[in-house]
Amino acid sequence: PVGAPDKSLAKKITKVGVIGAGLMASQFALLFVRRLQVPVIITDLDQARVDKGVAYIHDEIGKLEAKGRLDSDSANKLRSLVSGTTDKSLYADCDFVIEAVFEEVGVKQQVFGEIEKFIADDAILATNTSSLSVEEIGSTLAHPERLVGFHFFNPVAVMPLIEIVKTPQTSDAALSTAFVTAKGLRKNAVLTADAPGFVVNRLLAKVMGEAARAVYEGTPLLTVEKAFAPIGLPMTPFQLIDLVGWKVAAHVQDTMAHAFPERFFASENFHKLAELSEVVDKDKAGRVTGWSKSAEK
Ligand code: CAA
């Protein structure tokens, strides 16, 4: 891809750290195990969250086994490569650590700050942020050159793209490792500017935001869905909001509206929509909590 540095600079990955055990983190933790066949360690705020993430991965491995995509030896091997902990010192020998924690710059800086105490000087850090500034996230690191944006899409197992984001500080080794890793995961990588929403969320936020505005302005939600369906994208706007999760989608709107107030639908209105609509429960977070079921009624 344009802008990708010499792949010989890439660091060999022997162990991956995943910070966060939520839906996105668990999905890509599984992908790292499957495609790179290296140990993956997952952490979160408490053991219950960690256990939930690991259980999800075990479940998905079981489904692959049931579909005949994995034999039982391979499935067991994958399970044995996954471990969960709240002890961040166990990240010490990870050479690639990627976070998918709450989309707040301060939270991401804090978790990276904790992890950086334990990892080797040349270990790579990656953020799965979907719309925040990677440079700002890295600004409090002792080694900001090791940070690269590595943005997956939901569902991780099937979406073919990773957006790789470079900051002015990102080293060639970190960037090269990101590209080689994406290839190892069998994803297409594109290098995007470190601008709000990168490329994909910038476009999707527009679709989701305008769909929300149409409902807010009085068109029933299911009419918006029906009207959009023949356009032929794999998902209609509210199916997409549901897949991504209502809260995540609203957060992306927030970031975009903050960055480009004249171009994006303010999240304040996005939330007002939730109050107006009979089918949207503003306290629920999409598929994670079954919002789609209420939307189908
Ligand atoms: N996990 C694992 N595999 C999944 C999956 C999931 N959550 N959802 C679907 N799949 C797999 C299915 O198992 C199936 O695989 P096989 O054919 O090998 O059995 C395959 O995907 C197709 O699934 P289905 O036949 O059930 O459904 P479909 O044909 O309707 O496709 C879809 C489902 C791939 C999700 C498709 O609807 C799609 O591409 N939707 C658009 C998704 C999208 O735009 N994602 C980006 C969201 S934005 C984002 O993530 C960024 C952010 O930062 C917020």
Residues whose N, C-alpha, C, O or C-beta is under 5 A from the ligand:
A	BS01	CAA	S130 F152 F153 N154 P155 A157 V158 P234 M235 V244
